[in-house]
Amino acid sequence: MTDQTPDATQLFLTAPMPCPYLDGMQERKLFTHLSGRRAANLHHLLSENGFRRSQNLIYRPACEGCNACQSVRIVAQGFTPSKRYRRVLRANDDLSIEVRPTAATHEQYDLFKRYLESRHAGGGMTQMSYVDYEYMVEDTPVQSIVIEYRLRNHPDQPLVAVALTDMMPDGLSMVYSFYDPDLACRSLGTFLILDHIAQVRSAELDYVYLGYWVKDSPKMAYKAQFHPLQVQRGPLGWVLLD
């Protein structure tokens, strides 16, 4: 396997396809493969420029006439939890948190399927088999972890949430997360982000990368509620979101 360097990296462009966030728009992505000993360095460099990892690929939107998808990250050391976020933390203080290697389990997959069927019914990911899920979790050329959240006081300590996360030199990048759809009262999606902020702060690092934010997409609105939040603006670099 050859090593990748920024100068030797080949970028590819996907064919147009319907945008999952904005009706009537077409989506295209610029992507490349991550491989070799320098994959982690390239991953960090491209992430700094708004790219996002999916298994052994890293990509960013390259849509003609549209730049609605913008990469965002929370400035962890500047974050102060609001009253609402403190309530979410209290509601989940009975959860155990375990950082594990990137190894898929059937317990994770069962929760993953329940989450997709409840929150993303009809989406392409609902067709994923256990082998597909295995690839999503384990096919990573960079340093990644799986974080499991369980009900600590329950006799069976059931799994209620999972986060697949990349470890970056300056923080954590949340690749994909899912949780028990029957526990809506706990706001587990919000709690996972709050826990990542706490882990980054504890490690004296800087950022929690949240992937893409689309201003006019209701399903993305929650990301803009975390402050301070930086947006990647191309040549301008990372700037604070007003």
Residue, then its C-alpha position, 0 to 999 in steps of 0.5 A: m500500500t502506498d503512502q498518501t501525501p497532499d501533493a499526490t492525492q487524487l480527488f474525484l467528483t461524484a455524479p449529480m444526485p438528489c440532495p438529501y437536505l434541500d428539495g429540488m437541489q442536486e448534490r455532488k461530492l468531491f472525495t478521495h481515499l484514505s490509505g497508508r501511513r500518512a492517512a491520519n495526517l491527510h485526514h486532519l488536513l482535509s478535515e481542516n478544509g471542510f472534508r468529512r470521513s466515511q469509512n476509508l473515504i473522505y469527502r466534501p460537497a461540491c455542488e454547482g451553484c450551492n454552498a449550503c452545506q458547511s462544516v461546523r465545529i464546537v469550540a469546546q473550551g468556550f462552551t458553557p451549558s445552558k439551563r436546558y443542557r444542564r437538564v439533559l446532563r442531569a437526566n442522563d447522569d445514570l449512564s455509564i460511558e465506555v470507550r471501546p475499540t472500533a469493533a461492531t457487535h450485534e447488540q450495537y447493530d440491533l440498536f442501530k436498526r431500531y434507531l433508523e426504523s424510527r428516525h429515518a424510515g425510508g432512508g437508504m441506511t435502513q437497508m444496511s445488513y450487519v456486514d454493512y454495519e461492520y464495515m461502517v464501524e471497522d473500515t477506518p484508516v485513522q484512529s477511531i473509537v466507539i463510545e457505548y452508553r448504558l443504563r448503569n443502574h438497570p440489572d441488564q445495563p442495556l445499551v442505549a446509545v453509541a457514538l462512532t468517533d474519530m480522534m483528531p489532534d485537536g479534538l473529536s469528530m463525531v462520525y455517526s451516532f444513534y440511540d434508543p428511540d424509545l427514550a426521547c425524554r432523555s434527549l440522548g442525541t444532545f447528551l452525546i454531543l455534550d459528553h464529547i464536549a466534556q471529553v475534549r475539555s478534559a483532554e485539554l483539546d479544542y474542538v468537537y467536529l459535528g460534520y455539515w450544517v445546512k442553515d435552511s434544513p430543519k433536521m440540521a438546526y440543532k447544531a447551530q444551538f451549540h455555542p461558540l460554533q465555528v463554520q468552515r468558510g473556504p479561504l476565510g478558514w474557520v469563523l465564528l457563527d453569529 
